[in-house]
Amino acid sequence: MYVQLAIMIISLIVTYAMTPKPATPKAAAVEDFDFPQFDEGTAQAVFFGDCWSTDWMVLGIGNYRTLEIKR
C-alpha cells in the first residue's frame, strides 16, 4: 500500500512539474471592442457612473474597470 501511495505522489509531482505554464493574457484596449455608433438625429442618453443600458447605442467610452459591475 505504501508503494502505491509513493508512486501516486511521485506521479503527481512529475505531472505538476511538466504541465505547460499558461501565458498571461494581454490587457484589453479600445481597439479590441466593436461598439455600435449613433446615427445623426438619434436620441442620446447620458449616464454617469457604472450602469447597464438596454439601448444599443454607444456615444462615448472610457474609464475601464477590471471588476464586475454589481446590480
Helices and strands as residue ranges (DSSP letters): H 2-18, G 30-32
